[in-house]
Amino acid sequence: MNKFIGALKIWCKIFSKLHSMELVSLRGNQVAISCELYRLYFGRAMMVNE
């Protein structure tokens, strides 16, 4: 049981960091990957290559 609680605490820290960078969002009880950050950083490069 202690390993489960430890793993849950680690997951919460990871999610918090990813959420603060807008890489993931919480939708209900599911985590969704956000592509907005990729569009911001790589959008210009994609336009140049087209």
matplotlib code that plots the C-alpha trace (Angstrom):
import matplotlib.pyplot as plt

x = [0.0, 2.9, 4.3, 1.0, 0.8, 4.4, 3.6, 0.5, 2.4, 5.0, 2.3, 0.7, 4.0, 4.6, 1.1, 1.4, 4.6, 3.2, 0.0, 2.0, 3.7, 0.3, 1.3, -1.6, -5.0, -7.5, -10.9, -13.1, -11.2, -8.9, -5.7, -5.7, -2.6, -2.6, -1.0, -1.2, 2.4, 3.6, 1.6, 3.1, 6.7, 6.7, 3.9, 6.4, 8.7, 5.8, 4.8, 8.3, 8.5, 5.2]
y = [0.0, 2.4, 1.9, 2.8, 6.0, 6.9, 6.3, 8.4, 11.3, 11.0, 11.0, 14.1, 16.0, 15.0, 16.0, 19.3, 20.1, 19.0, 21.0, 24.1, 23.9, 23.5, 20.1, 18.3, 19.2, 17.4, 16.6, 15.0, 12.0, 11.8, 13.5, 15.0, 16.0, 19.6, 20.4, 24.2, 24.5, 22.5, 24.8, 27.9, 26.6, 24.7, 26.5, 28.9, 26.0, 24.1, 27.2, 27.6, 23.9, 24.0]
z = [0.0, 0.8, -2.7, -4.2, -2.2, -3.2, -6.9, -6.6, -5.1, -7.9, -10.5, -9.0, -9.1, -12.7, -13.7, -11.9, -13.8, -17.2, -16.5, -15.6, -19.0, -20.6, -22.0, -20.4, -19.1, -16.9, -18.4, -15.9, -14.6, -17.7, -18.6, -22.1, -24.1, -25.2, -28.6, -28.2, -27.0, -30.0, -32.3, -30.7, -31.0, -34.3, -36.2, -37.9, -38.9, -40.4, -42.5, -43.8, -44.9, -46.8]

ax = plt.figure().add_subplot(projection="3d")
ax.plot(x, y, z, "-o")
ax.set_aspect("equal")
plt.show()
